[in-house]
Amino acid sequence: MKNLSRSLALLGVSALALAACGSAPEEASSGSDGGGKAASSDFKACMVSDSGGFEDKSFNESGYNGLKTAESDLKIQTQTAESTDPSQFSTNIDNLVTGDCNLIFTVGFLLAPATGTAAKANSDVEFAIIDSTAQDEDGKAIEVDNVKPLSFDTAQAAYLAGYVAAGTSETGTVATYGGMQIPTVTIFMDGFADGVAKYNEVHKKDVKLLGWDKKTQKGSFTGNFEDQSKGKALSDSFYSQGADIVMPVAGPVGSGTLASAKEGKDRYVIWVDSDGYESVTDGDAKKLILTSVQKGIGNSVEDVTKAAAGGKFENEPYVGTLENGGVDLAPYHELDSKVPADLKKEVDGLKQDIIDGKITVESAASPQNLG
C-alpha cells in the first residue's frame, strides 16, 4: 500500500476529475482487466490505453499483451483502464494511482500531458509512456524523474516497407494515410515516402505515392483512430486512383483498409505496429497483408516492468531501432512469393546499411528530434 497521506490527497483530485469527466470507464472503476488471479508479488503494474482501446490489433494491444506476459512471468498484479475518449485520460490515470499501482504505462502520444501532470503530482509512482515523452499542460516535452519514455524510430522500418511496396506494386502507385497528424503517425509516413523514393532512384522508376508529401508534410488523415468507415472510404479512393498497396497508420481505422482491399482484386495492405498477419483475426483479410512495420512494444513493456519490479527503474529514454530490434519489418507470410527474390536481397541490404549508419532515415518526427 502507498502511504496514507498520498491516498488521502488524491481523493480530492480524483473526485474533481470524475466530476469534470463523468464516470470512469467500467474497466478503470472496477480495478480489473479480467485477470483477477492471485499474484505472488505485491508489485502492481498498470496500463491506460488511448482512445483506440486494447483490442485495436495494433499498439494498444501490443502493450497490453506485454503487460499480461509480465504478469504471468513475474507473478505480479496488474490493472488496466481502457479509454474510449481523450477526456478520460486523466481520470483513468488517477484511478490507477489510487489503485496503488507501482508502475503505470500510458499508451500513446496523446496521453503525454496527462502523464506529465500525474507524474509530477505522484513522485512515488513510476510511469512509462509509449510513443512519447511526458509533456506539460502546453504540450511541451519535459523530463520527469519518474517517467521513462519508450519511443520507436519507426521511420527506419517504414523505409524498408516503402521500398518493398514500390518494388512489388504492379500498378506503379502506392498510398499511405494516418489517423491524426501527430509525430507518432507521420514518422511512419516519412519513412515510407523515403523508401519509395529510394526504390525509384535505384531502379530509375516513377512509382507514385498517394496520401503523403514528406516535403510539405501534407497528406490524408481520417481525424481519429476509431472510425473504420473513414478508413474504408479513404482506401476506396486510393484503390480507385490506381494504388494497389495501402499503408494505414491509424490503429483500428486500418481495419477499414482491409475491408476495402477485400472488395477488389489485387489489392494489398501494409500493417503497422504489430505483425498484422498474426494480430488480425479475419482470415480473408490477413491474406492481403504484404508485410508490417513492427514496433517491439510488448517486449519493451516486459523489460520495463521487470526492471521496476526488481527496484531498478530508470527514466533514461528507450529508443527502438533496427539495430536493437525495437523496430523491424515483418515476414511476408502468404504473400512471400509475390516479393521477388532480388527485391528481398535489396531490402536486407538496405536494413544492414541503416544499422551500419551508411543510410540515415530522416524524419522531423523521429524520437531524436522530439526530445
C-alpha positions as a printed NumPy array, in Angstrom:
array([[  0.   ,   0.   ,   0.   ],
       [  1.164,   3.532,  -0.671],
       [  1.413,   5.98 ,   2.177],
       [ -1.823,   7.221,   3.645],
       [ -1.166,  10.896,   3.07 ],
       [ -0.832,  10.438,  -0.71 ],
       [ -4.02 ,   8.397,  -0.851],
       [ -5.988,  10.985,   1.088],
       [ -4.636,  13.798,  -1.052],
       [ -5.626,  12.022,  -4.237],
       [ -9.198,  11.51 ,  -3.097],
       [ -9.906,  15.168,  -3.721],
       [ -8.113,  15.166,  -7.091],
       [ -9.967,  12.087,  -8.285],
       [-13.307,  13.444,  -7.166],
       [-12.738,  16.627,  -9.146],
       [-11.653,  14.658, -12.216],
       [-14.701,  12.425, -12.054],
       [-16.962,  15.405, -11.694],
       [-15.399,  17.012, -14.755],
       [-15.311,  13.933, -16.994],
       [-18.221,  11.846, -15.783],
       [-17.945,   8.271, -14.613],
       [-14.746,   6.444, -15.353],
       [-14.874,   3.549, -17.827],
       [-16.024,   0.277, -16.308],
       [-12.596,  -1.275, -16.619],
       [-10.955,   1.578, -14.76 ],
       [-13.547,   1.799, -11.997],
       [-13.699,  -1.96 , -11.463],
       [ -9.95 ,  -2.197, -10.959],
       [ -9.838,  -5.329, -13.084],
       [ -8.699,  -6.312, -16.527],
       [-10.341,  -9.709, -16.367],
       [ -7.146, -11.228, -14.981],
       [ -8.063, -11.259, -11.311],
       [ -5.93 , -14.279, -10.436],
       [ -3.864, -14.04 ,  -7.28 ],
       [ -0.313, -12.819,  -7.735],
       [  2.601, -13.783,  -5.519],
       [  4.116, -10.309,  -5.633],
       [  2.908,  -7.072,  -4.074],
       [  4.195,  -5.211,  -7.116],
       [  1.413,  -3.862,  -9.319],
       [  1.9  ,  -2.786, -12.95 ],
       [ -0.911,  -0.945, -14.686],
       [ -1.754,   0.48 , -18.099],
       [ -4.007,   3.152, -19.637],
       [ -4.934,   2.806, -23.313],
       [ -5.533,   5.655, -25.693],
       [ -8.97 ,   6.04 , -27.271],
       [ -8.372,   3.134, -29.672],
       [ -8.797,   0.633, -26.842],
       [ -6.919,  -2.567, -26.098],
       [ -8.358,  -4.564, -28.989],
       [ -7.005,  -2.345, -31.766],
       [ -4.846,  -5.096, -33.36 ],
       [ -2.096,  -2.503, -33.1  ],
       [ -0.058,  -0.636, -30.475],
       [ -2.546,  -0.636, -27.565],
       [ -2.997,  -4.374, -27.917],
       [  0.765,  -4.917, -28.198],
       [  1.291,  -3.043, -24.944],
       [ -1.496,  -4.968, -23.237],
       [ -0.022,  -8.29 , -24.342],
       [  3.347,  -7.246, -22.954],
       [  1.731,  -6.393, -19.626],
       [ -0.065,  -9.741, -19.439],
       [  3.133, -11.612, -20.248],
       [  4.9  ,  -9.743, -17.461],
       [  2.042, -10.618, -15.102],
       [  2.409, -14.297, -15.911],
       [  6.203, -14.45 , -15.885],
       [  6.827, -12.249, -12.851],
       [  3.728, -13.285, -10.866],
       [  2.786,  -9.658, -10.281],
       [ -0.563,  -7.889, -10.055],
       [ -1.907,  -5.87 , -12.984],
       [ -4.757,  -3.466, -13.676],
       [ -5.838,  -1.681, -16.831],
       [ -8.008,   1.289, -17.745],
       [ -9.381,   1.392, -21.27 ],
       [-10.056,   4.848, -22.7  ],
       [-12.755,   5.446, -25.279],
       [-12.296,   9.222, -25.418],
       [ -9.375,  11.576, -24.682],
       [-11.418,  13.239, -21.925],
       [-10.932,  10.046, -19.881],
       [ -7.125,  10.009, -19.886],
       [ -6.559,  11.966, -16.67 ],
       [ -9.364,  10.215, -14.813],
       [ -8.103,   6.79 , -15.821],
       [ -4.566,   7.593, -14.694],
       [ -5.833,   8.96 , -11.368],
       [ -7.892,   5.82 , -10.801],
       [ -4.804,   3.664, -11.256],
       [ -2.788,   5.872,  -8.899],
       [ -5.435,   5.481,  -6.196],
       [ -5.499,   1.763,  -7.014],
       [ -1.975,   1.501,  -5.58 ],
       [ -0.197,   0.884,  -8.87 ],
       [  3.587,   0.942,  -8.546],
       [  4.149,   1.359, -12.285],
       [  1.735,   2.906, -14.792],
       [  2.147,   2.637, -18.562],
       [  0.354,   5.229, -20.655],
       [ -0.058,   4.212, -24.29 ],
       [  0.345,   6.886, -26.9  ],
       [  1.427,  10.42 , -27.721],
       [ -1.977,  11.85 , -26.856],
       [ -1.544,  10.866, -23.185],
       [  1.675,  12.868, -22.805],
       [  0.211,  15.936, -20.997],
       [ -1.887,  13.81 , -18.623],
       [  1.155,  11.63 , -17.915],
       [  3.341,  14.627, -17.129],
       [  0.762,  16.115, -14.78 ],
       [  0.146,  12.857, -12.919],
       [  3.838,  12.011, -12.607],
       [  4.743,  15.396, -11.126],
       [  1.889,  15.068,  -8.615],
       [  2.827,  11.493,  -7.631],
       [  6.584,  11.204,  -7.298],
       [  6.323,   7.8  ,  -5.562],
       [  4.666,   6.203,  -8.611],
       [  6.753,   5.19 , -11.612],
       [  5.455,   5.881, -15.122],
       [  6.423,   4.764, -18.609],
       [  4.887,   6.397, -21.672],
       [  4.806,   4.62 , -25.017],
       [  5.435,   6.677, -28.159],
       [  6.229,   9.954, -26.428],
       [  7.919,  11.822, -23.642],
       [  5.987,  13.426, -20.819],
       [  4.605,  16.873, -21.635],
       [  3.435,  19.871, -19.661],
       [ -0.047,  21.347, -19.979],
       [  1.077,  23.341, -23.035],
       [  2.287,  20.264, -24.883],
       [  5.99 ,  20.956, -24.342],
       [  8.22 ,  17.927, -23.756],
       [  9.545,  17.717, -20.214],
       [ 11.872,  15.37 , -18.364],
       [ 10.415,  13.959, -15.152],
       [ 12.421,  11.764, -12.774],
       [  9.704,   9.119, -12.506],
       [  8.771,   8.893, -16.211],
       [ 10.546,   6.621, -18.706],
       [  9.811,   7.42 , -22.379],
       [  9.539,   4.425, -24.719],
       [  9.916,   5.616, -28.311],
       [ 10.453,   3.868, -31.629],
       [ 12.254,   5.122, -34.727],
       [  9.68 ,   3.511, -36.991],
       [ 10.834,   5.616, -39.965],
       [ 13.661,   3.092, -40.334],
       [ 11.384,   0.069, -40.743],
       [  8.82 ,   2.062, -42.74 ],
       [ 11.623,   2.948, -45.179],
       [ 12.014,  -0.776, -45.886],
       [  8.237,  -1.126, -46.248],
       [  8.132,   1.718, -48.764],
       [ 10.885,   0.085, -50.784],
       [  9.057,  -3.261, -50.76 ],
       [  5.777,  -1.604, -51.713],
       [  7.338,   0.247, -54.644],
       [  9.13 ,  -2.875, -55.848],
       [  6.063,  -5.094, -55.521],
       [  3.421,  -2.751, -56.917],
       [  2.068,  -3.819, -60.283],
       [  0.262,  -0.523, -60.933],
       [  3.138,   1.805, -60.096],
       [  1.069,   3.555, -57.42 ],
       [  1.035,   3.04 , -53.648],
       [ -0.562,   5.011, -50.815],
       [ -0.495,   5.778, -47.114],
       [ -2.673,   7.74 , -44.698],
       [ -2.855,   8.479, -40.997],
       [ -5.388,   8.652, -38.204],
       [ -4.237,  12.023, -36.859],
       [ -1.342,  14.255, -37.881],
       [  0.859,  13.676, -34.858],
       [  4.56 ,  12.686, -34.771],
       [  3.97 ,   9.004, -33.977],
       [  1.904,   8.758, -37.164],
       [  3.855,  10.942, -39.578],
       [  7.123,   9.186, -38.704],
       [  5.791,   6.084, -40.464],
       [  4.664,   8.132, -43.456],
       [  8.011,   9.916, -43.749],
       [  9.949,   6.654, -43.764],
       [  7.533,   5.058, -46.229],
       [  7.874,   8.023, -48.595],
       [ 11.672,   7.856, -48.452],
       [ 11.616,   4.12 , -49.159],
       [  9.502,   4.648, -52.269],
       [ 11.851,   7.437, -53.379],
       [ 14.897,   5.211, -52.827],
       [ 13.383,   2.47 , -54.983],
       [ 12.68 ,   4.977, -57.741],
       [ 16.25 ,   6.25 , -57.518],
       [ 17.84 ,   2.803, -57.641],
       [ 15.624,   1.375, -60.374],
       [ 15.002,   4.546, -62.394],
       [ 11.261,   4.167, -61.872],
       [  8.454,   6.583, -61.086],
       [  6.28 ,   4.78 , -58.556],
       [  3.765,   7.319, -57.277],
       [  2.857,   7.8  , -53.622],
       [ -0.638,   8.988, -52.73 ],
       [ -1.648,  10.322, -49.32 ],
       [  1.57 ,  11.952, -48.12 ],
       [  4.058,  14.576, -49.26 ],
       [  7.05 ,  14.462, -46.965],
       [  8.44 ,  17.793, -48.155],
       [  5.295,  19.774, -47.384],
       [  4.169,  17.49 , -44.528],
       [  0.692,  17.426, -46.023],
       [ -1.445,  14.384, -46.661],
       [ -4.524,  12.349, -45.895],
       [ -5.863,  11.761, -42.369],
       [ -9.13 ,  10.389, -41.053],
       [ -9.056,  12.655, -37.986],
       [ -9.31 ,   9.88 , -35.399],
       [ -8.304,   6.321, -34.567],
       [-11.787,   4.873, -34.178],
       [-13.939,   5.398, -37.295],
       [-13.244,   2.453, -39.588],
       [-15.743,   3.728, -42.155],
       [-13.489,   6.744, -42.769],
       [-10.537,   4.432, -43.27 ],
       [-12.519,   2.406, -45.778],
       [-13.694,   5.47 , -47.692],
       [-10.18 ,   6.865, -47.942],
       [ -8.802,   3.492, -49.001],
       [-11.573,   3.076, -51.593],
       [-10.402,   6.378, -53.049],
       [ -6.748,   5.316, -53.15 ],
       [ -7.501,   1.98 , -54.785],
       [ -9.793,   3.675, -57.319],
       [ -6.896,   6.016, -58.213],
       [ -4.747,   3.041, -59.099],
       [ -2.948,   2.245, -55.869],
       [ -2.604,  -1.48 , -55.243],
       [ -0.86 ,  -1.253, -51.845],
       [ -2.038,   0.984, -48.976],
       [ -0.393,   1.501, -45.574],
       [ -2.842,   2.828, -42.938],
       [ -1.202,   4.367, -39.853],
       [ -4.399,   4.646, -37.888],
       [ -4.841,   1.864, -35.336],
       [ -8.325,   0.293, -35.54 ],
       [ -9.185,   2.549, -38.5  ],
       [ -6.826,   0.377, -40.536],
       [ -9.453,  -2.354, -40.486],
       [-11.373,  -0.152, -42.915],
       [ -8.48 ,  -0.515, -45.349],
       [ -8.629,  -4.286, -45.029],
       [-12.369,  -4.172, -45.744],
       [-11.707,  -2.086, -48.85 ],
       [ -8.937,  -4.391, -50.029],
       [-11.236,  -7.398, -49.752],
       [-13.708,  -5.788, -52.167],
       [-11.3  ,  -5.583, -55.101],
       [ -8.805,  -7.702, -56.997],
       [ -5.049,  -7.452, -56.389],
       [ -5.387,  -5.014, -53.517],
       [ -2.904,  -5.3  , -50.66 ],
       [ -2.189,  -3.704, -47.28 ],
       [  0.882,  -2.94 , -45.189],
       [  0.051,  -3.021, -41.459],
       [  1.801,  -1.089, -38.676],
       [  2.828,  -1.509, -35.031],
       [  2.191,  -5.259, -34.746],
       [  2.557,  -8.069, -37.272],
       [ -0.893,  -7.719, -38.804],
       [ -0.854, -11.251, -40.162],
       [ -0.598, -12.516, -36.583],
       [ -2.939,  -9.986, -34.925],
       [ -5.773,  -9.669, -37.453],
       [ -8.387, -12.356, -36.868],
       [-10.167, -12.151, -40.245],
       [ -8.588, -14.969, -42.256],
       [ -9.507, -13.471, -45.63 ],
       [ -8.137, -10.07 , -44.628],
       [ -4.821, -11.27 , -43.228],
       [ -4.024, -12.927, -46.562],
       [ -3.894,  -9.437, -48.077],
       [ -1.251,  -8.101, -45.673],
       [  2.011,  -7.861, -47.595],
       [  4.122,  -7.066, -44.525],
       [  4.018,  -4.935, -41.364],
       [  6.126,  -2.183, -39.838],
       [  6.604,  -3.559, -36.342],
       [  7.349,  -1.925, -33.008],
       [  8.645,  -4.04 , -30.145],
       [  6.139,  -2.503, -27.745],
       [  5.325,  -5.717, -25.924],
       [  8.969,  -6.542, -25.255],
       [  9.708,  -3.028, -24.003],
       [  6.746,  -3.217, -21.6  ],
       [  8.011,  -6.537, -20.277],
       [ 11.552,  -5.202, -19.833],
       [ 10.499,  -2.041, -18.003],
       [  8.127,  -3.98 , -15.748],
       [ 10.84 ,  -6.481, -14.842],
       [ 13.29 ,  -3.697, -14.01 ],
       [ 10.744,  -1.755, -11.937],
       [  9.582,  -4.85 , -10.06 ],
       [ 13.22 ,  -5.516,  -9.197],
       [ 13.75 ,  -1.989,  -7.905],
       [ 15.815,  -0.956, -10.945],
       [ 13.524,   1.548, -12.659],
       [ 15.371,   4.23 , -14.634],
       [ 13.964,   7.199, -16.521],
       [ 16.534,   7.029, -19.311],
       [ 14.648,   7.112, -22.628],
       [ 14.442,   3.938, -24.697],
       [ 14.504,   4.29 , -28.493],
       [ 13.713,   1.207, -30.574],
       [ 15.709,   0.933, -33.809],
       [ 16.542,  -1.665, -36.439],
       [ 19.885,  -2.143, -34.697],
       [ 18.467,  -3.073, -31.289],
       [ 15.417,  -4.885, -32.678],
       [ 12.972,  -2.298, -31.378],
       [ 11.535,  -1.898, -34.887],
       [ 11.539,  -4.293, -37.815],
       [  9.823,  -5.401, -40.991],
       [  7.548,  -8.422, -40.542],
       [  7.686, -11.539, -42.751],
       [  5.695, -11.595, -45.974],
       [  3.765, -14.684, -44.864],
       [  1.318, -15.894, -47.528],
       [  2.46 , -13.212, -49.979],
       [  6.116, -14.248, -49.815],
       [  6.052, -15.459, -53.426],
       [  4.779, -12.047, -54.556],
       [  8.021, -10.383, -53.446],
       [ 10.84 , -11.075, -55.955],
       [ 13.946, -12.738, -54.526],
       [ 16.18 ,  -9.907, -55.753],
       [ 13.955,  -7.369, -54.012],
       [ 14.209,  -9.291, -50.748],
       [ 18.002,  -9.196, -51.016],
       [ 17.935,  -5.463, -51.674],
       [ 15.753,  -4.887, -48.599],
       [ 18.104,  -6.979, -46.443],
       [ 20.995,  -4.901, -47.716],
       [ 19.207,  -1.634, -47.003],
       [ 18.405,  -2.814, -43.482],
       [ 22.075,  -3.515, -42.827],
       [ 23.091,  -0.188, -44.337],
       [ 20.731,   1.605, -41.929],
       [ 22.116,  -0.383, -38.993],
       [ 25.688,   0.394, -40.071],
       [ 24.916,   4.091, -40.471],
       [ 25.508,   4.127, -44.222],
       [ 21.901,   5.244, -44.698],
       [ 20.235,   7.703, -42.329],
       [ 16.452,   7.755, -42.461],
       [ 15.428,  11.286, -41.543],
       [ 12.123,  12.441, -40.106],
       [ 11.225,  15.522, -38.104],
       [  9.108,  13.149, -36.028],
       [ 11.971,  10.8  , -35.085],
       [ 12.438,  10.417, -31.291],
       [ 15.871,  12.053, -31.508],
       [ 14.241,  15.216, -32.874],
       [ 11.382,  15.449, -30.369],
       [ 13.198,  15.467, -27.035]])
